[in-house]
Amino acid sequence: MAFIRTIDPRDADGPVEAMYRRQQSAWGYVPNYATVFCYRPEAMVRWGQLLAEIRRPMDARRFELVTFAAAHELRHSACTLAHGRRLQEWFGDDDIAALAAERSVEGLDDAERAMLRFARQVARDAASVTQSDVDALRAAGLSDAEVFDVAAVAAARAFFTKLLDALGVVPDAPFLELPPKLRQLLGVGREIDHRPTVSLP
């Protein structure tokens, strides 16, 4: 579902079909967000390349924590649900719920706590960041290169979530399979799509 007309995956061909197939290879179906790129499939390619380069130097757990915090602050359901689910690799559902509520979670180190605060601040109001905010990241053990990485991940998530929300993209139906309590806490924006997903043959 989106506010603009999109090309149904079953009717796609050429670069659009290729883009849909790449997205399907990652998800098992063509996600709703991919369909709004149907008029600019190359933009999806470039976005994927940029995101891959931004995340390349970053530890996977740190990337997921920062992305989750930024997406939650931006009130984007799909990204919060997706990256909350990925955090299940390191955290239980109660801890993920606590992260969403900005409560203390045992097992986070000082650097991760500082990164979560900074990611939310960047997502909420990047113009409010001061030297002291960056100094707090340094005090927690981050290098200047790592500060850049955190800022880049949070800012990149702002681009993606704002684009999708502006076009009315809703989270895909498979997110309904998450535990109800967690689904409610992470569904901070648009409601989950109840329509069946679509896959290319």
Helices and strands as residue ranges (DSSP letters): G 9-11, H 14-27, H 32-35, H 41-55, H 60-73, H 77-86, G 87-89, H 93-100, H 110-125, G 126-128, H 131-139, H 144-166, G 173-177, H 180-186
